Amino acid sequence: MRRSSLGKLAPVPIASVRLDDRFWAPRLQTNRTVTLPIEYEQLKGTGRIDAWKLDWKPGMPNEPHIFWDSDVAKWLEAVGHALAAGPDKPLQRRADRVIAMIERAQQPDGYLNIHFTVVAPRERWTNLRDRHELYCAGHLMEAAVAYYQATGKRTLLDVMCRYADYINSVFGPERGKRRGYPGHEEIELALVRLYRATDDERYLKLAKFFVDERGRRPHYFDMEARARGEDPQAHWAGDYDYCQAHLPVREQATAEGHAVRAMYLYSGMADVAAETRDRKLLAACKRLWKNVTERRMYLTGGIGSTRHGERFTCDYDLPNETAYAETCAAIGLVLWAHRMLQIGRDGRYADVMERALYNGVLSGISLDGRRFFYVNPLAVYPRALTEPSEHLTATRQDWFGCACCPPNIARLLASLPQYVYSQARNEAYVHLFVQGSAELTVAAQSVVLIQRTGYPWKERVRITVQPDEPAEFTLALRVPGWCRGATLKVNGRAVGAARLTRKGYARIKRVWRKGDKVELRFPMPVERIEAHPKVRANAGRVALQRGPIVYCLEEVDNGPNLNDIALPRTARLRAKCDERLLGGVVVVTGKARRRDASAWPNRLYGPSASRTRSVTIKAVPYCAWANRRPGEMLVWVREA
Amino acid sequence: MRRSSLGKLAPVPIASVRLDDRFWAPRLQTNRTVTLPIEYEQLKGTGRIDAWKLDWKPGMPNEPHIFWDSDVAKWLEAVGHALAAGPDKPLQRRADRVIAMIERAQQPDGYLNIHFTVVAPRERWTNLRDRHELYCAGHLMEAAVAYYQATGKRTLLDVMCRYADYINSVFGPERGKRRGYPGHEEIELALVRLYRATDDERYLKLAKFFVDERGRRPHYFDMEARARGEDPQAHWAGDYDYCQAHLPVREQATAEGHAVRAMYLYSGMADVAAETRDRKLLAACKRLWKNVTERRMYLTGGIGSTRHGERFTCDYDLPNETAYAETCAAIGLVLWAHRMLQIGRDGRYADVMERALYNGVLSGISLDGRRFFYVNPLAVYPRALTEPSEHLTATRQDWFGCACCPPNIARLLASLPQYVYSQARNEAYVHLFVQGSAELTVAAQSVVLIQRTGYPWKERVRITVQPDEPAEFTLALRVPGWCRGATLKVNGRAVGAARLTRKGYARIKRVWRKGDKVELRFPMPVERIEAHPKVRANAGRVALQRGPIVYCLEEVDNGPNLNDIALPRTARLRAKCDERLLGGVVVVTGKARRRDASAWPNRLYGPSASRTRSVTIKAVPYCAWANRRPGEMLVWVREA
């Protein structure tokens, strides 16, 4: 088991975790049996698989795009994670065939990129700013590590080590090397992952170089643009903050630019900080974390407020209807939160991770695993979507030309087991509540944890601790930030959850024996959530949340014109499980008021005198919206 | 005096009207002495004046753009209107010099267009859909008529008649002529104006042809695109509804596409309907009117909800912060309303005309006449304007690359006197309440009307009627749609305003004698205006209006974060004149509540428990916003 230098936690790997709950397990099953196969078909049908044959010639259809490699890589990584959870021969054979193609595509010098081999062979490394070359390399490295860890097969890992060695010969601080770094980050975190899998410190050093070099003056992207004969000022994205290269990373204090890029960078920064014990770099991560999670994040864990540049805007600017909140960005937030959690052991990170997982990530895929959202607004009025784009749609789509999200959510779902537990020398952490079991290595021996729970719908979590032998260690159980009044019993006896809880975890240190039982109860009233007064979009509005689940109103349940619904401050809200709805969810109902549109005269404006009538509203989990008849959706409901 | 065939009203021309009130007269004075000179300097400085020399060659700076002619034309038209109101020798000399340049630029065949003479001489009439050729011609025709009517000088009128004759030889239903029509309408209404000035029926016929031909199948724009070797399906604007050519105009029932184009078309349709007694065409105008004013118009008279295509979207889709509401579109609505009013004699048209004039038009220019808004949102958060464009700004600008708005508002302001009164054989109409006087021809003699009023700030309007000789006619006084409880006195004696009012006008038929006095009183409480329940952007919100004036909150008066302010339903609102503010305006104050942001913990979301505190709000006229320190602005205030 690898240990970080900063913080001592490490995730319990997928192969050691089993999920058999009713919320996630069916999702993961669908992901493996439905989503991964249809995504392969899409990759195949669009030419992304065969592109690895490198036989594309100008004039042929399906010109390989600069980020096609990454789409296939994410799918391969997802397959790796899925195989770590359990065998699937056909899937593995399919992946092996793709890997064989990739291996054959590697150039003699180790280089490996479809576009820059067959489409623009003379442009290798000439435009790091815009062309996703190192980004593709990073995703392939992640795939290689995942596939190797799941199957023990080294083919792709060896290919990617050769490629990494080659990249290391091209980039770095040494004389004669390029001081460049990617416009779209990803390789930083991937190199750390490769380092952790191979123990080859050069990869960590290269990751650190990419992180450190970013945003320094003279600016590499300026020099690179001039070398191409272009004016650096004429950068299409306007400024380097678009790709977080406006300042050296240690000087960055606000989350700027393209949200997915930012998340991948910050994740890489956290990785490098952990492995190199770089507290200054970690401090930058923490500053950026505060900025994102206290000022620039949707209630769903979505981030990146605007479609223009798919980017962050400014503090508290979180419009609902025009929210971009790309699925990939919420996934990136999970990746970053997970890293910060291992270092900081602080429930605030797990809270955000959970928020994104149960809401803004999961909304990106349909219940049947076949359709995807690229953007995840918090209010949708299909009739007003007068400028729909490929990404801005009121219904999930089969695929996208820019297909980053579908394979990204597939790999995230396939890797979900690794987010549930962490282990350290004398500590076992439970971050998420998912029925199932895990085998940890704690106190120098195997400790099995068995979770029984109906979370996120039910309040109770029972954990049975099964160490090989009695052993003293700390069992750290997350007490979610959304929860007030959690209770905790050990072997049936109440212990003070509040007293035990530090930084979001109830930490129980004792000699654990086989069969010891812990029971947690997280009261789950329907909460009315308010946003910070500076979030202008949510002034006078509340969102309904129960447990970690954010709710929304859908037109199919509440009729059109959802924004006219106003929830009285005193309205009682009831939660009720509906087994037949959306795969079995808890719905929230209550009495609200809305104007009587039929009584309104045929004019657009008039003196305030409208009458309201009572209506019963029904809210469903945001993550499950748009799985029935298309229509309006609203998270933040007006309060009357 | 010309009479329309449908309806019998005609506007009382500028030369017969004097305004000497405190609201408009200073605006018109500033327009003549400040705005028109600086606009000339802008036209000159950007090359738009010298372009008429036709000496531009490829490679030289300032390549004449396809719509430069229209910028100069609108400025000339404004000068014409200004000269109709009173002499201004320097302005007239300047205009004469420009007209002389235009005259010299006319080609031997009568053609007159800078771009298609010096930049793209072989592309004449090859792309009516996109290239503004007939649009420019129309604006020059309007300028010619205005200048001729103001000064009696025929130079430009003769030039434009020659050009119109040439256009008439190219376009029309006859064999050998092109069955084309403009992508950007304007020439239709201009040709009717030319017809009214010259009595040459060919111009009316040509206008009618352009109107009738629009949207017919086979589609001219398809044929034209194919002739250029282009795929008609590849039209950049997506569909012909962008330029109202998706259907024959008589079949159009909803306002679609680019809002300015729509307004110019509908104005031309109304003109053609009036002059040709075409009741079917008028019916189409009325249908479109209902759609615009009952479903697609901002409270300010702004229209065109989205920047994407500067266009209408769908019914009730009126977002405030992303409103486009181009200044030119509100001006176009005034032009159309004015025409519908002459035909229909219905106060509904005057109500919309007044709404746009006092709000969404006037917001387009600063109080000092030097700076302009292109877009006029109803909520502005400058810090969140993360994608500002030339047009989307939180402060007025000196000029724009696409400079349609500045000269358009100049010509509208200069022509304002013509909107105040209309006359018919035995009727005198007062549409707007502006202190001053007018000389009408009614009952076959001169009738002077003298208005004394502090409108829009004060409730009372006194009109003295001065016929040459006692004469029986109807004095029709508008009772504004916003007003409840208007009172009316004739020679000091109350008469039933409600009883006399039909279609928005109190119609007093009697023998009028010199010195007869009419007094109107329009109670002006501060009204809370609500929007139709289907306008989702305004659910739970009210706008403050007093008289015709729409109010807004500005950050300079109310602090930042305006959307957090909530106005209790029971809050008393006071109106008070502040002579030192914004040139002297009535401000509205009241008690409201807002959250205590300082008491909010340092987190983005939390259970609903925030405390509010009492604040005094101060609202100022929307038309006068952004004349002080830049900051937030909000029209629709939340109601608590």
Interface residues (C-beta under 8 A of the other chain):
Chain A: T293 E294 R295 M297 L299 T306 H308 G309 T313 C314 D317 P319 E321 T322 Y381 R383 A384 T386 E387 R484 E527 R528 I529 E530 A531 H532 P533 K534 V535 R536 A537 A539 G540 V542 A543 N561 L562 N563 D564 A566 R594 R595 D596 A597 W600 N602 R603 L604 Y605 G606 P607 S608 A609 S610 R638 E639 A640
Chain B: T293 E294 R295 M297 L299 T306 H308 T313 C314 D317 P319 E321 T322 Y381 R383 A384 T386 E387 R484 E527 R528 I529 E530 A531 H532 P533 K534 V535 R536 A537 A539 G540 V542 A543 N561 L562 N563 D564 A566 R594 R595 D596 A597 W600 N602 R603 L604 Y605 G606 P607 S608 A609 S610 R638 E639 A640
